[in-house]
Amino acid sequence: MKNRIRELRTAKEWSQSDLADKLGVSRQTINAIETEKYDPSLPLAFKVARLFKLAIEDIFDP
Protein backbone atom coordinates (compact mmCIF):
# COMPACT_ATOMS: atom_id res chain seq x y z
CA MET A 1 0.00 0.00 0.00
CA LYS A 2 1.41 3.36 -0.98
CA ASN A 3 1.92 5.77 1.88
CA ARG A 4 3.49 9.10 2.84
CA ILE A 5 5.09 7.98 6.11
CA ARG A 6 8.69 8.57 5.00
CA GLU A 7 7.80 12.05 3.73
CA LEU A 8 5.93 12.95 6.94
CA ARG A 9 8.63 11.48 9.18
CA THR A 10 11.49 13.32 7.49
CA ALA A 11 9.53 16.60 7.56
CA LYS A 12 9.58 16.31 11.36
CA GLU A 13 13.26 15.27 11.27
CA TRP A 14 12.49 11.98 13.01
CA SER A 15 14.52 8.84 12.40
CA GLN A 16 12.77 5.54 11.79
CA SER A 17 13.67 4.64 15.38
CA ASP A 18 12.11 7.87 16.68
CA LEU A 19 8.85 7.13 14.87
CA ALA A 20 8.92 3.50 15.96
CA ASP A 21 9.28 4.56 19.61
CA LYS A 22 6.37 6.98 19.32
CA LEU A 23 4.16 4.25 17.82
CA GLY A 24 5.32 1.37 20.02
CA VAL A 25 6.65 -0.75 17.15
CA SER A 26 10.10 -1.77 15.92
CA ARG A 27 12.26 0.23 13.53
CA GLN A 28 12.02 -2.72 11.15
CA THR A 29 8.23 -2.34 11.09
CA ILE A 30 8.56 1.33 10.10
CA ASN A 31 11.06 0.41 7.40
CA ALA A 32 8.77 -2.31 6.03
CA ILE A 33 5.78 0.07 5.93
CA GLU A 34 7.81 2.82 4.23
CA THR A 35 9.10 0.41 1.59
CA GLU A 36 5.57 -0.96 1.05
CA LYS A 37 6.57 -4.49 2.08
CA TYR A 38 4.10 -4.49 4.97
CA ASP A 39 0.65 -2.98 5.37
CA PRO A 40 0.00 -1.75 8.90
CA SER A 41 -2.87 -3.07 10.96
CA LEU A 42 -5.88 -0.80 11.24
CA PRO A 43 -5.08 0.13 14.87
CA LEU A 44 -1.51 1.04 13.85
CA ALA A 45 -2.79 3.09 10.89
CA PHE A 46 -5.03 5.03 13.29
CA LYS A 47 -2.06 5.65 15.62
CA VAL A 48 -0.01 6.98 12.68
CA ALA A 49 -2.88 9.25 11.61
CA ARG A 50 -3.32 10.61 15.14
CA LEU A 51 0.42 11.19 15.55
CA PHE A 52 0.62 13.23 12.34
CA LYS A 53 -2.83 14.82 12.90
CA LEU A 54 -4.05 13.69 9.47
CA ALA A 55 -6.83 11.49 8.15
CA ILE A 56 -5.81 7.93 7.33
CA GLU A 57 -6.72 8.62 3.69
CA ASP A 58 -4.18 11.46 3.63
CA ILE A 59 -1.38 9.06 4.60
CA PHE A 60 -2.29 5.72 3.01
CA ASP A 61 -3.40 5.18 -0.58
CA PRO A 62 -4.65 1.71 -1.46
Secondary structure, 3 states (H helix, E strand, C coil): CEECHHHHHHHCCCCHHHHHHHHCCCHHHHHHHHCCCCCCCHHHHHHHHHHHCCCHHHHEEC
